[in-house]
Amino acid sequence: MHEGHKKVRAVWGSRLGVVLAAAGCAVGLGNFLRFPGIAVRNGGGAFMIPYFIAFILLALPLCWMEWTMGRFGGRDHHGSAPGVFDAVCGRKHAWAKYLGVLGITGSLGIFFFYVYVESWTLAYSVFSITGEYAANNNPEAMSKFLGAFLGGGKPFSLAILPAYFFFLITFACNFWVVWHGINKGIERFCKIAMPLLFVLGIVMVIRVFTLGTPVNPEWTVEQGLGFMWNPNFSALKSSKVWLEAAGQVFFSTSVGIGVLLTYATYMKSREDILLPSTTATVLNEFAEVILGGSIVIPAAFLFFGPQGTTQAVEGGTFGLAFTTTPLIFNYMAGGPVLGFCWFLLLFVAGATSSVSILQPAIAFLEEEFGFSRKRVILIVGAVTFFAAHLVIFGDGVLDEMDFWFNSFGLPLFGLIEALLFVFILGPSRGWEELHHGSPYRLPRLFKWIMVTVTPLFLFAILAGWLVTDGWKTLLMIKLVEGHYVSLYTANQMPWVIGTRLFALTLVIGTCVLVYIAWKRRAVAEKLHR
């Protein structure tokens, strides 16, 4: 073994710690911002039908696959996807380790833009308590406030300095946590942050439910919940609704990123993975469906009514977060404090996810190259700091990274995991490995779902995208009034091309690192014979 394997690998300090860390990875901005708007736009209560189908057929099976393969790879002292895939597939399928590269670059790519959006929530928590946005009394004014905060469309001007200041603080906080490792960093942080997150969420739900009818006696919280959950079954006829449901499940449960795969490698070889993995996923669903579905939309309905809430939902995720919810707090008694709590809730949710998605890259450099924690943090910090600046200053870069690393990258890596689990690890071997060390047994129906339905479902999603929109995305065109035009403006095009080249370079560069690491491993093994 080379020098990286001489180190004693970290393990989770407690079962509670691993559950909260895994839940912290999953519970994020998608639960409180993305989910409510998508549900309302796609049939309300009816949306929950494809949502829960995707949860049962995709999220849970992939979650169990990742924990199974991750613990398996951890026995061979691997903490990242290339090593895990190599351990699972063996020498006969040596090529599999290169597929694991997507489990490193995907999580890093999400961090590039996620940390910047996360910093906005920290800024708005401060703005709320100091009354910075209190004078804005309509969505247009609040939208201009957000635009001014982000540099007013001129990111290279001094106007962006406040946003950049909060980005630096958020970036530093993330790396301060991961600096301290699995036990003293991520696990300890999540043990504090996750209970705080749920307490703040419950406080916000209680406050929304006790607001009464502050604007119109007919706009009640019951009607607000009805606006959110009344089913429109006609929406189920649209394939887009089913794709949106699958995408939301991927986004919110954090499957396909590579983090759960890495987290599982820190489990002891005979330790139960079935209960903690399932518990963490259920906690995520509680945060999303119960808390996320009971705050933003009902509160918006109380103050803006059905028409205003519909307009807010159509404005998109960030419209709800940064242009509508501040207005709601401006209408409330104690609004500055409640606004501070709301945006602090979002910041904590974002932070528990962002510190998690750094770990696959850190584990790879630590364990495959034997680098010290300090050296690894400096390398990963430099790469992510540079890439985050592309997001901050580049026109269209955030959306481009979001699509390739998130919307496309997660289902692709999930499909790769499912295929390796089924065809390389093997259904029977994988099923027994999942239950190894656990006093519980899943119904055998789930084995059939994992082996058959999940891979086919994922393949259908990716193939459907490629046939309908994928080729247009690759060619950077869209259809407008019967004619194909550029998908991007002249200003965006250089940034978008640069972003794609950067992403490609990141993937190829990581493949080279994997090649070097395994060459070093082979040389070390020969020397020890």
VEXDREN-2710 file (C-alpha; in Angstrom, 1 decimal):
% VEXDREN-2710
k/r/px/py/pz
1/MET/0.0/0.0/0.0
2/HIS/1.2/3.5/-0.6
3/GLU/1.5/6.1/2.1
4/GLY/-2.1/7.2/1.9
5/HIS/-3.2/3.8/3.2
6/LYS/-1.0/3.9/6.3
7/LYS/-3.3/6.4/7.9
8/VAL/-6.0/5.2/10.2
9/ARG/-9.3/6.1/8.5
10/ALA/-11.9/8.2/10.3
11/VAL/-15.1/6.6/11.3
12/TRP/-18.4/8.1/12.5
13/GLY/-18.5/8.8/16.2
14/SER/-22.1/7.7/16.7
15/ARG/-25.2/6.4/14.9
16/LEU/-26.9/9.7/15.6
17/GLY/-24.0/11.6/14.1
18/VAL/-24.1/9.7/10.8
19/VAL/-27.9/10.1/10.5
20/LEU/-27.7/13.8/11.1
21/ALA/-24.8/14.2/8.7
22/ALA/-26.5/12.3/6.0
23/ALA/-29.7/14.2/6.6
24/GLY/-27.7/17.5/6.6
25/CYS/-26.4/16.6/3.2
26/ALA/-29.9/16.1/1.9
27/VAL/-31.8/18.8/3.7
28/GLY/-30.9/22.1/1.9
29/LEU/-32.3/25.0/0.0
30/GLY/-34.2/22.7/-2.3
31/ASN/-36.5/21.6/0.5
32/PHE/-37.6/25.1/1.6
33/LEU/-37.4/27.0/-1.7
34/ARG/-37.5/24.7/-4.7
35/PHE/-40.1/22.2/-3.6
36/PRO/-43.1/24.5/-2.7
37/GLY/-43.0/26.3/-6.0
38/ILE/-42.5/23.2/-8.1
39/ALA/-45.4/21.5/-6.3
40/VAL/-47.8/24.4/-6.9
41/ARG/-46.8/24.8/-10.6
42/ASN/-47.3/21.1/-11.3
43/GLY/-50.7/20.2/-9.9
44/GLY/-50.4/20.8/-6.2
45/GLY/-51.6/17.8/-4.3
46/ALA/-51.6/15.8/-7.5
47/PHE/-47.9/16.5/-7.9
48/MET/-47.3/14.3/-4.8
49/ILE/-48.3/11.2/-6.8
50/PRO/-45.4/11.3/-9.3
51/TYR/-43.2/12.7/-6.5
52/PHE/-43.7/9.8/-4.1
53/ILE/-43.5/7.3/-7.0
54/ALA/-40.1/8.8/-7.9
55/PHE/-39.2/8.7/-4.2
56/ILE/-40.0/5.0/-3.9
57/LEU/-38.6/3.9/-7.3
58/LEU/-35.5/6.2/-7.5
59/ALA/-34.5/7.9/-4.3
60/LEU/-34.8/5.1/-1.7
61/PRO/-33.2/2.4/-4.0
62/LEU/-30.3/4.6/-5.0
63/CYS/-29.8/5.6/-1.5
64/TRP/-29.5/2.0/-0.4
65/MET/-27.2/1.2/-3.4
66/GLU/-24.9/4.1/-2.5
67/TRP/-24.6/3.1/1.2
68/THR/-24.1/-0.6/0.2
69/MET/-21.3/0.1/-2.3
70/GLY/-19.8/2.8/-0.1
71/ARG/-19.4/0.6/3.0
72/PHE/-18.0/-2.2/0.7
73/GLY/-15.4/0.2/-0.7
74/GLY/-14.6/1.5/2.8
75/ARG/-13.3/-1.9/3.8
76/ASP/-10.5/-1.4/1.2
77/HIS/-9.7/2.1/2.6
78/HIS/-11.4/4.0/-0.2
79/GLY/-13.4/7.1/0.6
80/SER/-14.5/8.4/-2.9
81/ALA/-16.3/7.0/-5.9
82/PRO/-13.3/5.9/-8.0
83/GLY/-12.0/3.8/-5.2
84/VAL/-15.4/2.5/-4.2
85/PHE/-16.2/1.5/-7.8
86/ASP/-12.7/-0.2/-8.1
87/ALA/-13.3/-2.2/-5.0
88/VAL/-16.8/-3.2/-6.1
89/CYS/-15.8/-4.1/-9.7
90/GLY/-12.4/-5.6/-9.1
91/ARG/-9.4/-5.9/-11.4
92/LYS/-11.6/-7.5/-14.1
93/HIS/-13.4/-4.2/-14.6
94/ALA/-10.6/-1.8/-13.9
95/TRP/-12.3/0.8/-16.2
96/ALA/-15.0/1.3/-13.6
97/LYS/-12.9/3.5/-11.4
98/TYR/-12.9/6.2/-14.1
99/LEU/-16.7/6.3/-14.0
100/GLY/-16.4/7.3/-10.4
101/VAL/-14.8/10.5/-11.4
102/LEU/-18.3/11.9/-11.8
103/GLY/-18.8/11.3/-8.1
104/ILE/-16.1/13.8/-7.4
105/THR/-16.5/16.4/-10.1
106/GLY/-20.3/16.4/-9.8
107/SER/-20.3/17.3/-6.1
108/LEU/-17.5/19.9/-6.6
109/GLY/-19.4/21.4/-9.5
110/ILE/-22.6/21.9/-7.4
111/PHE/-20.5/23.5/-4.6
112/PHE/-19.1/26.1/-7.2
113/PHE/-22.5/27.8/-7.5
114/TYR/-24.3/26.6/-4.3
115/VAL/-21.9/28.4/-2.0
116/TYR/-22.7/31.7/-3.7
117/VAL/-26.5/31.3/-3.4
118/GLU/-26.0/30.2/0.2
119/SER/-24.2/33.5/0.9
120/TRP/-27.3/35.4/-0.2
121/THR/-29.3/33.8/2.6
122/LEU/-26.7/34.9/5.1
123/ALA/-26.8/38.5/3.7
124/TYR/-30.6/38.6/3.8
125/SER/-30.6/37.4/7.5
126/VAL/-28.5/40.5/8.3
127/PHE/-30.5/42.8/6.0
128/SER/-33.7/41.7/7.8
129/ILE/-32.5/42.5/11.3
130/THR/-31.0/45.8/10.2
131/GLY/-34.0/46.8/8.1
132/GLU/-32.1/47.2/4.9
133/TYR/-35.0/46.1/2.7
134/ALA/-37.8/47.4/4.9
135/ALA/-38.6/50.3/2.6
136/ASN/-39.4/48.1/-0.4
137/ASN/-43.1/47.4/-0.5
138/ASN/-43.7/45.5/-3.7
139/PRO/-42.1/42.7/-5.7
140/GLU/-40.7/45.0/-8.3
141/ALA/-38.9/47.1/-5.7
142/MET/-37.6/44.0/-3.9
143/SER/-36.4/42.6/-7.2
144/LYS/-34.4/45.8/-7.8
145/PHE/-33.0/45.5/-4.3
146/LEU/-31.7/42.0/-5.1
147/GLY/-30.3/43.1/-8.4
148/ALA/-28.5/46.0/-6.8
149/PHE/-27.1/43.6/-4.1
150/LEU/-25.7/41.4/-6.9
151/GLY/-24.0/44.2/-8.6
152/GLY/-26.8/45.8/-10.7
153/GLY/-25.9/43.8/-13.7
154/LYS/-22.3/45.0/-13.6
155/PRO/-20.5/42.4/-11.6
156/PHE/-17.1/44.0/-12.1
157/SER/-18.2/47.3/-10.4
158/LEU/-17.8/48.2/-6.8
159/ALA/-21.6/47.6/-6.3
160/ILE/-20.9/43.9/-5.9
161/LEU/-18.7/44.3/-2.9
162/PRO/-21.4/43.6/-0.3
163/ALA/-22.4/40.4/-2.0
164/TYR/-18.7/39.5/-2.4
165/PHE/-18.1/40.1/1.3
166/PHE/-20.9/37.7/2.3
167/PHE/-19.5/35.2/-0.2
168/LEU/-16.1/35.3/1.5
169/ILE/-17.6/34.8/4.9
170/THR/-19.7/31.8/3.7
171/PHE/-16.8/30.3/1.9
172/ALA/-14.6/30.5/4.9
173/CYS/-17.3/29.0/7.2
174/ASN/-17.6/26.0/4.9
175/PHE/-13.9/25.3/4.9
176/TRP/-13.5/25.9/8.6
177/VAL/-16.0/23.0/9.2
178/VAL/-14.4/20.6/6.7
179/TRP/-10.9/21.5/8.0
180/HIS/-11.8/19.6/11.2
181/GLY/-12.6/16.4/9.4
182/ILE/-15.4/13.9/9.6
183/ASN/-15.8/13.5/13.4
184/LYS/-14.8/17.0/14.8
185/GLY/-16.0/18.9/11.7
186/ILE/-18.9/17.7/9.7
187/GLU/-20.4/15.3/12.3
188/ARG/-20.1/17.9/15.2
189/PHE/-21.5/20.7/13.0
190/CYS/-24.5/18.6/11.9
191/LYS/-25.3/17.6/15.5
192/ILE/-25.7/21.3/16.3
193/ALA/-27.1/22.6/13.0
194/MET/-29.7/19.9/12.2
195/PRO/-31.6/20.2/15.5
196/LEU/-31.4/24.0/15.1
197/LEU/-32.7/23.7/11.6
198/PHE/-35.8/21.7/12.6
199/VAL/-36.5/23.9/15.6
200/LEU/-36.4/27.0/13.4
201/GLY/-38.6/25.3/10.8
202/ILE/-41.2/24.3/13.4
203/VAL/-41.1/27.9/14.9
204/MET/-41.8/29.3/11.4
205/VAL/-44.7/26.9/10.8
206/ILE/-46.3/27.8/14.1
207/ARG/-46.0/31.5/13.3
208/VAL/-47.5/31.1/9.9
209/PHE/-50.4/29.1/11.4
210/THR/-51.1/31.7/14.1
211/LEU/-51.1/34.8/11.8
212/GLY/-54.8/34.9/11.4
213/THR/-56.0/36.9/8.5
214/PRO/-53.8/40.0/8.5
215/VAL/-54.9/41.4/5.1
216/ASN/-58.2/39.9/3.9
217/PRO/-60.6/37.9/6.1
218/GLU/-61.1/35.5/3.2
219/TRP/-57.4/34.7/2.9
220/THR/-57.0/32.2/5.6
221/VAL/-54.2/29.7/6.3
222/GLU/-56.5/26.8/5.5
223/GLN/-57.1/28.3/2.1
224/GLY/-53.3/28.8/1.8
225/LEU/-52.8/25.1/2.5
226/GLY/-55.5/24.4/-0.1
227/PHE/-53.8/26.5/-2.6
228/MET/-50.7/24.4/-2.0
229/TRP/-52.2/21.0/-1.8
230/ASN/-55.6/21.0/-3.7
231/PRO/-55.0/18.4/-6.5
232/ASN/-55.2/19.2/-10.2
233/PHE/-55.1/15.7/-11.6
234/SER/-55.1/16.9/-15.2
235/ALA/-51.5/17.9/-14.7
236/LEU/-50.5/14.2/-14.4
237/LYS/-51.1/13.9/-18.2
238/SER/-48.0/16.0/-18.8
239/SER/-44.7/14.2/-19.0
240/LYS/-43.0/17.4/-17.8
241/VAL/-44.7/17.0/-14.4
242/TRP/-43.2/13.5/-14.0
243/LEU/-39.8/14.7/-15.0
244/GLU/-40.0/17.6/-12.6
245/ALA/-41.0/15.2/-9.8
246/ALA/-38.0/13.0/-10.5
247/GLY/-35.7/16.0/-10.7
248/GLN/-36.9/17.3/-7.4
249/VAL/-36.4/14.0/-5.7
250/PHE/-32.8/13.8/-6.9
251/PHE/-32.2/17.4/-5.9
252/SER/-33.6/17.1/-2.4
253/THR/-32.3/13.6/-1.3
254/SER/-28.8/14.2/-2.6
255/VAL/-28.6/10.8/-4.4
256/GLY/-26.2/10.7/-7.4
257/ILE/-23.8/13.4/-6.0
258/GLY/-21.3/10.9/-4.5
259/VAL/-21.6/12.2/-0.9
260/LEU/-23.6/9.4/0.5
261/LEU/-21.3/7.0/-1.2
262/THR/-18.4/8.7/0.6
263/TYR/-20.2/8.9/3.9
264/ALA/-20.9/5.2/3.8
265/THR/-17.1/4.4/3.6
266/TYR/-16.7/5.7/7.1
267/MET/-19.1/3.1/8.5
268/LYS/-17.5/0.1/10.3
269/SER/-17.6/-3.1/8.3
270/ARG/-20.3/-4.8/10.4
271/GLU/-22.3/-1.7/11.2
272/ASP/-25.9/-1.4/10.2
273/ILE/-26.4/0.9/7.1
274/LEU/-30.1/0.1/6.4
275/LEU/-31.6/2.0/9.4
276/PRO/-29.4/5.1/9.3
277/SER/-29.7/5.5/5.5
278/THR/-33.5/5.1/5.6
279/THR/-33.9/7.4/8.7
280/ALA/-31.8/10.2/7.1
281/THR/-33.9/10.0/3.9
282/VAL/-37.2/10.1/5.9
283/LEU/-35.9/13.1/7.9
284/ASN/-35.3/14.8/4.6
285/GLU/-38.9/14.1/3.5
286/PHE/-40.2/15.5/6.7
287/ALA/-38.3/18.7/6.2
288/GLU/-39.4/19.0/2.6
289/VAL/-43.1/18.0/2.7
290/ILE/-44.1/19.0/6.2
291/LEU/-42.0/22.0/6.9
292/GLY/-41.2/23.2/3.3
293/GLY/-44.8/22.8/2.3
294/SER/-46.2/24.7/5.3
295/ILE/-44.2/28.0/5.3
296/VAL/-43.6/29.8/2.1
297/ILE/-46.8/29.2/0.1
298/PRO/-49.3/29.5/3.0
299/ALA/-47.6/32.7/4.2
300/ALA/-47.6/34.2/0.8
301/PHE/-51.3/33.4/0.4
302/LEU/-52.1/35.2/3.7
303/PHE/-50.6/38.5/2.5
304/PHE/-51.0/38.4/-1.3
305/GLY/-54.0/36.2/-1.9
306/PRO/-54.4/33.6/-4.7
307/GLN/-53.5/35.9/-7.6
308/GLY/-50.4/37.4/-5.9
309/THR/-49.2/34.0/-4.8
310/THR/-49.7/32.6/-8.3
311/GLN/-47.5/35.4/-9.7
312/ALA/-44.9/34.8/-7.0
313/VAL/-44.7/31.1/-7.8
314/GLU/-44.4/31.7/-11.5
315/GLY/-41.5/34.1/-10.7
316/GLY/-39.4/31.0/-9.8
317/THR/-37.6/29.7/-6.8
318/PHE/-35.5/32.8/-6.1
319/GLY/-38.4/35.0/-6.6
320/LEU/-40.1/33.4/-3.6
321/ALA/-36.9/33.4/-1.5
322/PHE/-35.5/36.9/-2.1
323/THR/-38.3/39.1/-3.6
324/THR/-41.5/37.8/-2.0
325/THR/-40.7/36.4/1.4
326/PRO/-39.0/39.6/2.6
327/LEU/-42.3/41.5/1.7
328/ILE/-44.2/39.0/3.8
329/PHE/-42.0/39.8/6.8
330/ASN/-42.5/43.5/6.2
331/TYR/-46.2/43.0/6.8
332/MET/-45.7/41.0/10.0
333/ALA/-45.4/42.2/13.6
334/GLY/-41.9/41.4/14.6
335/GLY/-41.1/41.0/10.9
336/PRO/-37.3/41.8/11.2
337/VAL/-36.8/39.0/13.8
338/LEU/-38.9/36.5/11.9
339/GLY/-37.1/37.4/8.6
340/PHE/-33.8/36.9/10.4
341/CYS/-35.0/33.5/11.6
342/TRP/-36.2/32.5/8.1
343/PHE/-33.0/33.4/6.2
344/LEU/-30.9/31.9/9.0
345/LEU/-32.9/28.7/8.6
346/LEU/-32.1/28.8/4.8
347/PHE/-28.4/29.5/5.6
348/VAL/-28.1/26.6/8.0
349/ALA/-29.9/24.3/5.5
350/GLY/-27.5/25.4/2.8
351/ALA/-24.5/25.0/5.0
352/THR/-25.2/21.5/6.1
353/SER/-25.4/20.5/2.4
354/SER/-22.4/22.5/1.1
355/VAL/-19.9/21.2/3.7
356/SER/-21.0/17.7/2.8
357/ILE/-20.5/18.0/-1.0
358/LEU/-16.8/18.9/-0.4
359/GLN/-16.0/15.6/1.2
360/PRO/-15.7/13.3/-1.9
361/ALA/-12.9/15.4/-3.4
362/ILE/-11.2/15.8/0.0
363/ALA/-11.4/12.0/0.7
364/PHE/-10.0/11.2/-2.8
365/LEU/-6.9/13.4/-2.3
366/GLU/-6.3/12.3/1.3
367/GLU/-6.6/8.6/0.7
368/GLU/-5.4/8.0/-2.8
369/PHE/-2.5/10.4/-2.7
370/GLY/-1.8/10.4/1.1
371/PHE/-1.9/14.2/1.2
372/SER/-2.2/15.9/4.6
373/ARG/-5.5/17.5/5.6
374/LYS/-3.9/21.0/5.3
375/ARG/-2.6/20.3/1.8
376/VAL/-5.9/18.9/0.6
377/ILE/-7.9/21.9/2.0
378/LEU/-5.6/24.3/0.2
379/ILE/-5.9/22.4/-3.2
380/VAL/-9.7/22.0/-3.0
381/GLY/-10.1/25.5/-1.6
382/ALA/-8.1/27.0/-4.5
383/VAL/-10.1/25.1/-7.2
384/THR/-13.5/25.9/-5.7
385/PHE/-12.5/29.5/-5.0
386/PHE/-11.5/30.1/-8.6
387/ALA/-14.7/28.3/-10.0
388/ALA/-17.0/30.3/-7.7
389/HIS/-15.6/33.5/-9.2
390/LEU/-16.8/32.3/-12.6
391/VAL/-20.3/32.1/-11.1
392/ILE/-20.0/35.5/-9.4
393/PHE/-18.7/37.4/-12.3
394/GLY/-19.8/35.4/-15.4
395/ASP/-23.1/36.0/-17.2
396/GLY/-25.1/32.8/-17.3
397/VAL/-22.5/30.7/-15.6
398/LEU/-24.7/29.8/-12.6
399/ASP/-27.5/28.4/-14.7
400/GLU/-25.0/26.5/-16.9
401/MET/-23.3/24.9/-14.0
402/ASP/-26.6/24.1/-12.3
403/PHE/-27.8/22.2/-15.4
404/TRP/-24.6/20.2/-16.2
405/PHE/-23.6/19.3/-12.7
406/ASN/-27.0/19.1/-11.1
407/SER/-30.0/18.5/-13.5
408/PHE/-28.0/16.3/-15.9
409/GLY/-25.1/15.1/-13.8
410/LEU/-27.1/13.6/-10.9
411/PRO/-29.4/11.2/-13.0
412/LEU/-26.4/10.2/-15.1
413/PHE/-24.2/9.3/-12.1
414/GLY/-27.3/7.6/-10.5
415/LEU/-27.7/5.4/-13.6
416/ILE/-24.0/4.5/-13.5
417/GLU/-24.4/3.4/-9.8
418/ALA/-27.5/1.4/-10.5
419/LEU/-25.9/-0.4/-13.5
420/LEU/-22.7/-1.3/-11.5
421/PHE/-24.9/-2.5/-8.5
422/VAL/-27.0/-4.7/-10.7
423/PHE/-24.5/-6.1/-13.3
424/ILE/-21.1/-6.0/-11.4
425/LEU/-21.8/-6.3/-7.7
426/GLY/-24.8/-8.5/-8.5
427/PRO/-28.4/-8.4/-7.2
428/SER/-28.1/-11.2/-4.7
429/ARG/-24.7/-10.1/-3.4
430/GLY/-25.8/-6.5/-3.2
431/TRP/-29.0/-7.4/-1.4
432/GLU/-27.2/-9.4/1.2
433/GLU/-24.5/-6.7/1.6
434/LEU/-27.3/-4.1/2.2
435/HIS/-28.6/-6.2/5.1
436/HIS/-25.2/-7.2/6.5
437/GLY/-25.1/-6.2/10.2
438/SER/-28.7/-5.0/10.3
439/PRO/-31.4/-6.6/12.4
440/TYR/-34.0/-5.5/9.9
441/ARG/-35.0/-6.9/6.5
442/LEU/-36.7/-5.0/3.6
443/PRO/-39.6/-6.7/1.7
444/ARG/-38.2/-8.5/-1.3
445/LEU/-40.3/-6.3/-3.5
446/PHE/-37.6/-3.6/-3.1
447/LYS/-35.0/-6.0/-4.5
448/TRP/-37.0/-6.2/-7.7
449/ILE/-37.4/-2.4/-7.8
450/MET/-33.6/-1.9/-7.3
451/VAL/-32.6/-4.4/-9.9
452/THR/-35.2/-3.7/-12.6
453/VAL/-37.3/-0.6/-12.1
454/THR/-34.7/1.9/-10.9
455/PRO/-32.2/1.5/-13.8
456/LEU/-35.0/1.5/-16.4
457/PHE/-36.6/4.6/-14.9
458/LEU/-33.3/6.5/-14.9
459/PHE/-32.5/5.4/-18.5
460/ALA/-36.0/6.6/-19.6
461/ILE/-35.4/10.0/-17.9
462/LEU/-32.1/10.6/-19.6
463/ALA/-33.2/9.2/-23.0
464/GLY/-36.3/11.3/-22.9
465/TRP/-34.3/14.4/-22.2
466/LEU/-31.8/13.6/-25.0
467/VAL/-34.5/13.1/-27.6
468/THR/-36.6/16.2/-26.6
469/ASP/-34.2/18.9/-25.4
470/GLY/-30.7/17.4/-25.0
471/TRP/-29.5/17.8/-28.5
472/LYS/-30.7/21.5/-28.5
473/THR/-28.9/22.1/-25.3
474/LEU/-25.7/20.6/-26.6
475/LEU/-25.9/22.8/-29.8
476/MET/-27.0/25.8/-27.7
477/ILE/-30.1/26.6/-29.7
478/LYS/-33.8/26.9/-29.0
479/LEU/-36.9/26.9/-31.2
480/VAL/-38.7/30.3/-31.3
481/GLU/-41.7/30.8/-33.7
482/GLY/-40.6/28.0/-36.0
483/HIS/-36.9/29.1/-36.2
484/TYR/-33.9/28.0/-34.3
485/VAL/-32.1/30.8/-32.5
486/SER/-29.2/31.0/-30.1
487/LEU/-30.0/29.8/-26.5
488/TYR/-27.7/32.5/-25.1
489/THR/-27.1/36.2/-25.7
490/ALA/-23.9/37.5/-27.2
491/ASN/-22.6/38.5/-23.7
492/GLN/-23.4/35.1/-22.3
493/MET/-21.9/33.0/-25.1
494/PRO/-18.2/33.3/-24.2
495/TRP/-19.0/32.6/-20.5
496/VAL/-21.1/29.6/-21.3
497/ILE/-18.4/28.1/-23.7
498/GLY/-15.8/28.8/-21.1
499/THR/-17.9/27.1/-18.4
500/ARG/-18.3/24.0/-20.5
501/LEU/-14.6/23.8/-21.3
502/PHE/-13.8/24.3/-17.6
503/ALA/-16.2/21.4/-16.7
504/LEU/-14.7/19.2/-19.3
505/THR/-11.2/20.0/-18.1
506/LEU/-12.2/19.2/-14.6
507/VAL/-13.5/15.8/-15.6
508/ILE/-10.4/15.0/-17.7
509/GLY/-8.0/16.3/-15.1
510/THR/-9.7/14.1/-12.4
511/CYS/-9.4/11.1/-14.7
512/VAL/-5.6/11.8/-15.0
513/LEU/-5.4/12.0/-11.2
514/VAL/-7.1/8.6/-10.9
515/TYR/-4.7/7.1/-13.4
516/ILE/-1.7/8.5/-11.5
517/ALA/-3.1/7.4/-8.1
518/TRP/-3.6/3.8/-9.3
519/LYS/-0.1/3.7/-11.0
520/ARG/1.4/4.8/-7.6
521/ARG/-0.7/2.0/-5.9
522/ALA/0.7/-0.6/-8.4
523/VAL/4.3/0.5/-7.8
524/ALA/3.8/0.4/-4.0
525/GLU/2.3/-3.1/-4.1
526/LYS/5.3/-4.4/-6.2
527/LEU/7.7/-2.9/-3.6
528/HIS/6.0/-4.6/-0.8
529/ARG/6.0/-8.1/-2.4
END
